């Protein structure tokens, strides 16, 4: 996976689970893998390497008394696809909105609890499923399956309505439209 930031590129590679960390972090190994992305005819300027172990975990609750959990504190998952970031932003916005309504006397603790539980359910059912699917697709090594997936993506890109639906899912906008997110005045989120 390649991610362009304003000042550099971030490159993520899947690694076999049984490979020792020192092998994967070895500068020669990193350069070899980077040449597989693009051979510059010289070594890449690598600023930092980190091994990330993929976890799919969700906290038992997103609220305990005065403590609210959101983002990575509430759920961690495969980083591919930005689902953790998107979900964390949604958590922060909705939970903060519920807390603010409570503080201003316009909401109740029950509504705050409902919002936190709704965000937890999104993490359990939505984020976990999509990030697991992303991980499985990344680990695919059967050339025929990879070709079929790429064909599926090309067909998706060619169909404006299917692409729109796909983007609404991957951006997590549909998770807000599912009817399960309660806004702070006790009304279901718009569909």
ABEGO torsion letter per residue (X at the ends): XBBBBAABBBBBBBBBAABBAAAAABAAAAAAAAAAABBAGBBBBBABBBBBBBBBBBBABABBEABBBBEAAABBBBABGGAAAAAAAAAAAAAAAAAAAAAAGABBAAAAAAAAAAAAAAAAAAAAAAAAAAAAAAABABAAAAAAAAAAAAAAAABAAAAAAAAAAAAGAAAAAAGABBBAAGBBBBX
